[in-house]
Amino acid sequence: MRKHKSFRGPSVALLVLAASSWPGAFSQAVQSQATSSPVQNRPAVATTSTAAKYAVFAFNDLGMHCYDGDFSVFSLLPPFNVFHAQVIKKGLRPKILDDKNCRLFYSSVVDPSGSINTTSEGKTNFWEFILPLYGVNQPLDAGILGALMPGPGNMPQPMGAYDPAHHWFTAAGVPFTCVDDDGLINPYPMVRVKAVAVKGRKSLGALDIVVPNSNEMNCLSCHVTGQDGASDWHAQTYNVQFCQNPDQVIQYRENILLLHDGINGTRLYNTYTDGQPVLCAGCHYSRALDLNQTGPNTTQASHLYLSHAIHSHHGMTLDHQLPGADNPPILSEDGAASCYNCHPGGTTNCLRGVMSAQQIVCQDCHGGLLALGGVFPLAGGTTREPWADLPKCQSCHTGDAVDNLDGDIVCQVAYDPEDSAATPIEALNDRFAENPGQLYRNSNAHWGVACESCHGSPHAEWPAQVPTANDNVTPLEIQRHGGPVAECDACHDPRLAASMGGPHGMHNVNSRTWMNGHMWFYWRNADSCRACHGLALEGTNLARVAADRILSKSWFGRNKIAITQGTAVSCAMCHGSRYH
C-alpha cells in the first residue's frame, strides 16, 4: 500500500477581472489583426521567432469550458471562457512585463481548417434568459462579467488588468460558443492575443490560442421520456408524469425538474412553468459560479454542493444505496465513457491531452462518482471540496530517478487505489509540484512563468491528441515543434550560460554552450545528471528529446549524432560505456 501525507486541500480562486476599456488609440494599434479577410490572418510561420525581442505566452485556464445547450428550463453553467497571457522581454535575464509596459488585446483568428468564431449572436438563447438566471442584463456578445466577443467586425477586445500575484493578464468570462460563423460545430475556436507597448503603441508580438468550449454537457441519453432516467419505474415510484415535448432537449430538461420534484418534494417545475428558469447553483453551491469566492449563502448552506449532488446521486443505486454486486449504480464506472454521459464528450473530447495517449482515464486522477460526490471522507477526515481538492501534478509525477515515490517516477493513478475517497497523493519530492496551496492552473515557476504557459491547459496538455490540430498551434508558434515548451530560446538569449536552473531543474536545451561544458556539472554533482538521465545514466522518460536534434560529440562540433524526437538520451550515446 502506497504511503502518502494527509492532503491539504489547496485554495482556488476563479479570477474575475472584468474587462476594462482602454483608450481607442490602443485598439487602433491592434486593428490590423482583424481584417475583412480573416483567412489571411492564419500565420504561415510562427508569430514568435527567436529573433524577436518579446515573447507572448497565452493559454486557456481549462481544457474545456462547458455551457448549457438551452437556458429556457434550467442552467448549470453560462458561456464563460477564461484565458490568461504573459509578455516576456527576452534576453539573458528575461523580464515579465506588466501593465506599466504593455496592454493586451484579443481577436478571433481563422484556425487551420478555415473556421472562425467572432460572435455568439444567434448561436444560443443565453441572452434571452441571462437576467432571470444570472441577475445581470448584458447585451448580445457580452458575458456575465461584461467581457465581449470580438463581434462580426472582429474588433480587438482588451484583456483585463494585470494580476501581479500570478504575473498575467486575464480575459474572464468571454462568451464563446462551439458554433463558428458558418454555423458549423467547432468546440476549439481560436483567438489571437496581441501585446502592444504602452509607450509608442508598438506591437510586441502575438500568439494564437484555443478557447475550447462545448454545449455537449447534456443528459439526453438517460432523461428522455422512456429511457433509464425517465422510466415507468420512476413515474410510478415518484408519481411523476414525464414530458412529451417533441423537442428532446426541452423534454429531458423538463424531466429532470419533474424527477427532482418527485424525489425531493420541491416545486422546480412549477417555478419554470411560471416563467422563471431554474439556476441549479441557486440552491446547490458551485465554486465555479461563486465569482467573488464568498462561499455558500444561507440557502446553499442547507443543500449539497452541486458537484456532490450530481456525482453522488448517479454513483448510488436507483434506491439511493451504496452499490453492491447485486445492486449496480445508476452509472457504471467505465472510464471516460461513463463521464461522457454528462461531460463533453463523445464529440468534443474533453480529455485529449498527452496523458490520454498513455490510456489514462478520468477516474485515474479524480476517482469515481462516489469519491467526487464526497460520499467518503478524505484522508484526514475532511469532505472533498469540489474545484479545490483535485489531483496534483506530484500525485503522479512523484519525483526523478534519484528521489521518487516507491520507485515510480510517473504513476498511472493519482491516489491509493484502496482509498475510496481518492485522496490525491502528495509526493515529498517537489520537482514537479504546483505552488503551495495552488492548483496547477493557478501556479507558476521559473521566475513567474505560468505552468500552463509551457505545458498547456488541464485535460489538453501539449501535445494534445485529438481531434483537431488547434490545441497544438500554440506550441508550434512558440518553439517550432509540439509538446511542452522546452526551448530556452523561446525566452532567453542564445548566449545563455550553461546552467541547471531551468524549469524542474532542466539544463540548457539544444545548446552548444551546454554540450561544451556539461561534464563540469557531472563531475561536481553526478546525481544532478542521474535525476533525469537515470541512475546508470541509461536515459529515462525525463530525458526524452522534445524534437529531432543534431548534437555535437566533440568540443569543436566535428563529430555529430542525430537523435530523433522522443529518444531518451543516455550518456553512452556519445561517451560509450565510460559513464554508463
C-alpha positions in Angstrom: 0.0 0.0 0.0 1.4 3.3 -1.0 2.0 5.8 1.8 1.2 9.4 1.4 0.8 12.5 3.5 -2.6 13.8 4.5 -3.7 16.0 1.6 -4.1 19.7 2.4 -6.8 20.9 0.1 -5.5 23.9 -1.9 -7.4 27.1 -2.1 -8.5 28.1 -5.6 -10.0 31.3 -6.9 -11.6 31.9 -10.2 -10.2 35.2 -11.5 -13.0 37.5 -12.3 -11.2 40.6 -13.6 -13.8 42.4 -15.6 -12.6 43.6 -19.0 -11.8 47.3 -18.8 -11.9 49.8 -21.6 -8.5 51.1 -22.9 -8.2 54.3 -24.9 -9.2 53.9 -28.5 -5.7 54.6 -29.8 -4.6 51.2 -28.5 -7.5 49.4 -30.2 -6.4 51.1 -33.4 -2.9 49.8 -32.9 -4.1 46.2 -33.0 -6.9 46.6 -35.5 -4.6 45.2 -38.2 -5.2 41.8 -36.7 -8.9 41.9 -37.5 -9.0 42.3 -41.3 -12.0 42.0 -43.5 -10.5 38.8 -45.0 -9.8 36.8 -41.8 -8.4 33.7 -43.7 -5.3 35.8 -44.4 -4.8 36.1 -40.7 -3.8 32.5 -40.4 0.0 32.7 -39.9 2.1 30.7 -42.2 5.0 30.7 -39.7 5.3 31.1 -36.0 4.3 34.6 -34.7 7.1 34.3 -32.1 10.6 33.9 -33.5 13.9 33.5 -31.9 15.0 36.9 -33.3 12.0 38.7 -31.7 12.7 40.9 -28.6 9.5 39.9 -26.9 7.5 36.7 -26.4 3.8 36.4 -25.8 2.6 33.3 -23.9 -1.2 32.8 -23.6 -3.4 29.9 -22.6 -6.9 28.9 -21.7 -7.2 28.1 -18.0 -9.1 24.9 -18.6 -9.0 22.3 -21.4 -12.8 22.7 -21.8 -15.4 25.2 -20.7 -18.9 23.8 -20.6 -22.2 25.7 -21.1 -25.8 24.7 -21.4 -27.3 24.0 -24.8 -30.5 25.6 -23.7 -31.3 28.1 -21.0 -35.1 28.2 -21.0 -35.7 25.4 -18.5 -32.6 25.4 -16.2 -28.9 26.2 -16.2 -25.8 24.7 -14.8 -23.2 26.9 -16.5 -23.2 30.0 -18.8 -20.9 30.5 -21.7 -17.8 31.7 -19.8 -14.3 31.3 -21.2 -11.2 32.4 -19.3 -7.7 32.8 -20.8 -4.5 34.4 -19.5 -1.5 35.9 -21.1 2.1 36.8 -20.2 4.5 39.0 -22.1 8.2 38.4 -21.7 11.0 40.7 -22.7 13.6 38.3 -24.0 17.3 38.3 -23.1 19.9 36.7 -20.8 17.7 37.8 -17.9 14.1 37.8 -19.3 11.5 40.0 -17.7 7.8 39.6 -17.4 6.1 42.8 -18.4 3.2 44.3 -16.5 0.6 46.9 -17.3 3.1 49.7 -17.0 4.8 48.3 -20.1 2.1 46.8 -22.2 -1.6 46.1 -22.8 -3.1 43.1 -24.3 -6.0 42.5 -26.8 -7.7 39.5 -28.3 -9.5 39.0 -31.6 -10.7 35.9 -33.4 -8.5 34.2 -35.9 -9.0 31.6 -38.5 -7.9 28.1 -37.5 -6.1 25.6 -39.7 -9.4 24.2 -41.1 -10.6 27.7 -42.1 -13.1 28.1 -39.2 -13.5 31.4 -37.3 -15.8 32.3 -34.5 -16.2 36.1 -33.9 -19.7 36.3 -32.4 -22.1 34.2 -30.3 -25.2 36.1 -31.6 -27.8 33.6 -32.9 -25.9 30.6 -31.6 -27.5 30.3 -28.2 -30.6 31.5 -26.3 -28.4 32.6 -23.4 -29.2 36.3 -23.7 -32.9 35.7 -23.6 -32.6 34.3 -20.1 -29.4 35.9 -18.7 -31.3 38.3 -16.4 -33.7 35.8 -14.7 -30.9 33.3 -14.4 -27.8 35.3 -13.5 -29.2 38.6 -12.4 -27.4 40.8 -15.0 -28.7 42.3 -18.2 -25.9 42.2 -20.7 -26.2 42.9 -24.4 -25.6 40.3 -27.1 -22.0 39.1 -27.2 -21.2 40.3 -23.6 -20.6 37.7 -20.9 -21.9 37.9 -17.3 -18.9 39.9 -16.3 -19.1 42.2 -19.3 -16.2 40.6 -21.4 -17.0 40.9 -25.1 -16.8 38.7 -28.1 -14.9 40.4 -31.0 -18.2 40.6 -32.8 -19.0 40.4 -36.6 -16.4 43.1 -37.3 -13.7 41.1 -35.3 -12.8 44.1 -33.2 -9.9 43.5 -30.9 -11.1 43.5 -27.3 -8.9 44.5 -24.2 -7.9 41.8 -21.7 -8.4 42.6 -18.1 -5.9 44.3 -15.8 -2.5 42.8 -14.9 -2.6 40.4 -11.9 0.7 40.8 -10.1 0.0 37.7 -7.9 0.1 35.5 -11.0 2.1 37.6 -13.4 -0.5 37.6 -16.1 -3.3 39.4 -17.8 -6.8 37.8 -17.9 -9.8 37.8 -20.1 -12.6 36.4 -17.8 -16.0 35.3 -19.0 -15.8 35.7 -22.7 -19.0 34.1 -24.0 -17.7 31.9 -26.8 -19.9 29.1 -28.1 -19.0 26.0 -30.1 -20.6 27.2 -33.3 -18.5 29.0 -35.8 -19.5 31.9 -38.1 -20.6 29.4 -40.8 -22.9 27.6 -38.4 -20.7 24.6 -38.1 -19.8 22.9 -34.8 -16.2 23.7 -33.7 -15.5 23.3 -30.0 -11.9 24.6 -30.5 -12.2 28.2 -31.9 -9.0 30.2 -31.8 -8.2 33.8 -30.8 -5.0 35.9 -31.4 -3.7 37.5 -28.3 -1.6 40.6 -29.1 0.6 42.7 -26.9 1.0 46.5 -27.5 3.6 48.7 -25.8 2.1 51.5 -23.6 4.7 53.9 -25.0 4.6 54.3 -28.8 1.8 51.7 -29.2 4.2 49.4 -30.9 3.2 45.7 -31.4 5.3 43.5 -29.1 4.1 40.2 -30.5 1.1 37.9 -30.7 0.1 34.3 -30.2 -2.8 32.1 -31.3 -4.6 30.0 -28.7 -7.6 27.8 -28.4 -10.6 28.9 -26.4 -12.3 25.5 -26.0 -16.0 25.3 -25.2 -18.8 22.8 -25.5 -22.6 22.5 -25.0 -22.3 18.7 -25.2 -22.9 18.7 -21.5 -26.3 17.0 -21.6 -28.4 14.3 -20.1 -30.3 13.3 -23.2 -29.1 9.7 -23.2 -30.9 8.9 -19.9 -33.5 11.5 -19.2 -35.6 11.5 -22.4 -39.0 10.0 -21.6 -38.9 6.2 -21.6 -35.2 6.0 -21.0 -33.5 4.8 -17.8 -33.7 8.3 -16.2 -37.3 8.8 -17.0 -38.8 5.3 -17.0 -42.1 3.9 -16.0 -40.5 2.8 -12.7 -39.6 6.4 -11.9 -43.1 7.6 -13.0 -44.8 5.1 -10.6 -42.3 5.3 -7.7 -42.3 9.1 -7.6 -45.7 9.8 -9.1 -44.3 11.8 -12.0 -45.9 12.4 -15.4 -42.9 12.9 -17.7 -42.8 15.4 -20.5 -44.0 14.6 -24.1 -42.5 17.7 -25.8 -41.3 16.6 -29.2 -38.1 18.7 -28.7 -35.9 16.2 -26.9 -33.6 18.8 -25.4 -36.6 20.5 -23.7 -38.1 17.1 -22.9 -35.1 15.8 -20.9 -34.6 19.1 -19.2 -38.2 19.3 -18.0 -38.0 15.6 -17.0 -35.0 16.4 -14.7 -37.0 19.1 -12.9 -40.0 16.8 -12.6 -37.9 13.9 -11.2 -36.1 16.3 -8.8 -39.5 17.4 -7.6 -40.8 13.8 -7.2 -37.7 12.7 -5.3 -37.2 15.8 -3.1 -40.6 17.3 -2.8 -39.5 20.6 -4.5 -41.5 22.7 -6.9 -38.9 23.5 -9.5 -41.1 22.5 -12.5 -43.8 25.0 -11.2 -41.2 27.7 -11.0 -40.1 27.0 -14.6 -43.7 27.0 -15.9 -44.3 30.3 -14.1 -41.7 31.8 -16.3 -38.6 31.5 -14.2 -35.9 29.2 -15.4 -34.0 27.4 -12.7 -30.4 28.1 -11.8 -29.2 24.9 -10.2 -26.5 26.8 -8.3 -29.1 28.9 -6.7 -29.6 26.1 -4.1 -26.6 23.9 -4.7 -23.4 25.8 -4.2 -20.9 25.8 -7.1 -17.5 27.3 -6.7 -17.3 27.8 -10.4 -20.2 30.3 -10.2 -19.1 31.9 -6.9 -17.3 34.6 -8.8 -16.4 36.6 -5.7 -15.5 33.4 -3.7 -17.7 34.3 -0.8 -18.8 30.7 -0.1 -22.3 29.2 0.2 -25.2 31.6 1.0 -27.9 30.7 3.5 -29.9 28.7 1.0 -26.9 26.9 -0.4 -25.6 26.0 3.1 -28.6 23.7 3.7 -28.1 21.7 0.5 -25.3 19.6 -1.0 -22.8 21.3 -3.2 -23.8 21.0 -6.9 -20.9 18.7 -7.7 -21.6 16.5 -4.7 -25.3 16.3 -5.5 -24.9 15.3 -9.2 -22.0 12.9 -8.8 -23.2 11.1 -5.6 -26.7 10.7 -7.0 -25.5 9.0 -10.1 -22.9 6.9 -8.3 -25.6 5.4 -6.0 -28.2 2.8 -6.9 -31.8 3.6 -8.0 -32.9 3.3 -4.4 -30.2 5.6 -3.2 -28.0 3.0 -1.6 -24.3 2.2 -1.9 -23.9 -0.1 -4.9 -23.1 -3.7 -4.5 -22.7 -6.8 -6.6 -26.4 -7.3 -6.9 -27.4 -3.6 -6.9 -25.5 -1.6 -9.5 -25.1 2.2 -9.5 -27.1 4.4 -11.8 -24.0 5.0 -13.9 -21.3 2.3 -14.1 -17.6 3.3 -13.9 -16.5 2.8 -17.4 -13.5 5.1 -17.9 -14.1 8.3 -19.8 -17.2 6.8 -21.4 -19.1 7.0 -18.2 -18.1 10.6 -17.6 -19.1 11.5 -21.2 -22.7 10.6 -20.3 -22.8 14.2 -19.0 -19.5 15.9 -19.6 -18.1 16.8 -23.1 -18.0 14.3 -24.6 -18.0 11.7 -27.4 -17.7 14.5 -29.9 -15.9 17.2 -28.0 -13.2 15.0 -26.3 -12.6 17.0 -23.2 -9.8 14.6 -22.2 -7.4 14.9 -25.1 -4.1 15.9 -23.6 -0.8 14.0 -23.7 -1.9 11.8 -20.7 -4.8 10.5 -22.8 -2.2 8.9 -25.2 -1.0 6.9 -22.2 -4.5 5.5 -21.7 -5.0 7.5 -18.5 -8.8 8.0 -17.9 -10.8 10.4 -15.8 -11.1 8.0 -12.8 -7.3 7.5 -12.6 -6.9 11.1 -11.5 -10.3 12.1 -10.0 -11.6 8.8 -8.6 -15.1 7.5 -9.2 -18.6 9.2 -8.9 -18.9 8.5 -5.2 -15.4 9.9 -4.5 -16.3 13.0 -6.5 -19.6 13.2 -4.7 -17.9 13.5 -1.3 -19.5 10.3 0.0 -16.3 9.2 1.6 -14.1 11.4 3.7 -10.6 12.3 2.5 -7.6 11.1 4.4 -7.6 13.4 7.4 -11.4 13.3 7.8 -12.4 16.3 5.7 -15.1 16.3 3.0 -13.9 16.6 -0.6 -14.2 20.2 -1.8 -15.2 20.5 -5.5 -12.9 22.6 -7.6 -10.3 22.6 -4.8 -9.4 19.0 -3.7 -8.1 18.0 -7.1 -5.2 15.7 -8.1 -1.9 17.4 -8.0 0.9 17.2 -10.6 3.1 15.5 -8.0 0.3 12.9 -7.3 1.6 11.1 -10.4 4.9 12.9 -11.2 6.4 11.9 -7.9 10.0 13.0 -8.5 13.0 11.9 -10.5 15.2 8.9 -11.0 17.1 9.6 -7.8 14.3 10.6 -5.5 10.7 9.4 -6.1 7.8 7.6 -4.5 8.1 3.8 -4.2 10.4 3.6 -7.3 7.8 5.3 -9.6 8.9 8.4 -11.4 5.5 8.6 -13.0 2.4 6.8 -11.7 -0.7 5.9 -13.5 -3.1 6.6 -10.6 -3.1 9.8 -8.5 -4.3 8.2 -5.3 -4.0 5.0 -3.3 -6.4 2.5 -5.1 -7.5 1.3 -1.6 -8.7 4.8 -0.7 -12.4 5.1 -1.6 -12.2 8.9 -1.4 -9.4 9.0 -3.9 -7.4 11.4 -1.7 -4.6 12.8 -4.0 -1.1 11.6 -3.2 1.3 14.4 -2.3 4.9 13.2 -3.1 7.7 14.5 -0.9 9.9 15.5 -3.9 8.6 18.8 -5.2 10.4 18.9 -8.5 7.1 18.8 -10.3 4.9 20.3 -7.7 2.5 23.2 -8.0 2.9 26.3 -5.9 1.9 25.6 -2.2 -1.9 25.9 -1.8 -2.5 26.4 -5.5 -3.8 24.2 -8.3 -1.8 23.6 -11.5 -3.8 26.1 -13.5 -3.0 28.9 -11.0 0.7 28.0 -10.4 3.9 29.5 -11.8 7.6 28.7 -11.6 10.9 29.7 -13.2 10.7 33.4 -12.2 6.9 33.7 -12.6 6.2 31.9 -15.9 2.9 30.2 -15.6 2.9 26.4 -15.7 0.2 26.5 -18.4 2.4 28.8 -20.5 4.7 25.9 -21.1 2.5 22.8 -20.6 -1.0 23.8 -21.8 -4.3 23.5 -20.2 -5.5 20.7 -17.9 -7.0 17.8 -19.9 -5.4 19.3 -23.1 -1.7 19.3 -22.2 0.6 19.6 -25.2 0.8 17.8 -27.4 -3.0 17.3 -27.5 -4.0 14.1 -29.2 -7.5 14.6 -30.8 -9.5 15.6 -32.6 -8.1 18.8 -34.3 -4.7 20.4 -34.6 -5.9 23.7 -33.0 -4.6 22.9 -29.5 -1.1 22.4 -30.9 -0.9 25.5 -32.9 0.3 27.4 -29.8 3.5 25.4 -29.0 4.3 25.3 -32.7 4.2 29.1 -32.9 6.3 29.4 -29.7 9.1 26.9 -30.4 8.5 25.4 -33.9 7.5 21.9 -32.6 4.8 20.5 -30.5 4.8 19.4 -26.9 5.6 21.4 -23.8 7.7 24.4 -24.3 11.3 23.2 -23.8 13.4 25.5 -26.0 15.4 28.0 -23.9 15.5 30.4 -26.9 11.7 30.9 -26.5 12.7 33.5 -23.9 16.4 33.5 -23.5 19.3 34.9 -25.5 21.2 32.1 -27.2 24.3 33.2 -25.3 22.8 31.9 -22.1 25.5 30.4 -19.9 25.4 26.7 -19.1 23.1 26.1 -16.1 20.7 23.7 -14.5 18.4 26.5 -13.4 15.7 25.8 -15.9 12.1 24.7 -15.1 12.2 21.5 -13.0 16.0 21.7 -12.8 16.5 21.4 -16.6 19.8 22.3 -18.2 20.1 24.3 -21.4 18.3 22.6 -24.3 19.7 22.2 -27.8 22.7 24.4 -26.7 26.3 24.3 -27.9 27.2 26.0 -24.6 25.8 23.1 -22.6 27.3 20.5 -24.9 30.8 22.0 -24.4 30.6 22.4 -20.6 28.2 19.8 -19.2 30.9 17.5 -17.9 31.8 20.0 -15.2 28.3 19.7 -13.9 28.6 15.9 -13.8 31.9 16.0 -12.0 30.6 18.4 -9.4 27.3 16.6 -8.7 26.7 13.4 -10.6 23.2 13.0 -9.0 22.0 16.2 -10.7 22.5 14.4 -14.0 21.3 11.0 -12.8 18.0 12.6 -11.7 16.8 12.8 -15.3 19.2 10.5 -17.2 18.9 7.6 -14.8 20.9 6.0 -12.0 23.1 4.3 -14.6 22.8 7.3 -17.0 20.9 5.0 -19.3 18.1 7.5 -20.1 14.6 7.8 -18.7 11.3 9.4 -19.7 12.6 12.7 -18.2 15.5 12.7 -20.7 13.5 12.3 -23.9 14.3 14.9 -26.5 11.4 17.2 -27.5 12.3 17.4 -31.2 14.8 15.9 -33.6 18.3 17.0 -32.6 21.8 17.1 -34.1 24.2 17.0 -31.1 27.9 17.5 -31.1 30.0 14.7 -29.7 33.2 16.7 -29.6 34.3 20.1 -28.2 34.6 21.7 -31.7 31.4 20.1 -33.1 33.3 17.9 -35.7 31.5 14.7 -34.7 27.8 14.8 -34.6 24.9 12.5 -33.6 21.4 12.6 -34.9 18.7 11.9 -32.2 15.0 11.6 -33.2 12.2 13.1 -31.2 11.2 11.1 -28.2 14.5 9.3 -27.7 15.7 9.0 -24.1 19.2 10.5 -24.1 21.9 8.3 -22.4 25.5 9.2 -21.8 26.5 6.1 -23.7 25.2 7.7 -27.0 28.3 9.9 -27.0 30.7 8.5 -24.4 30.3 4.8 -24.8 30.5 2.9 -21.6 32.7 5.3 -19.8 29.9 6.9 -17.8 27.3 4.2 -18.0 
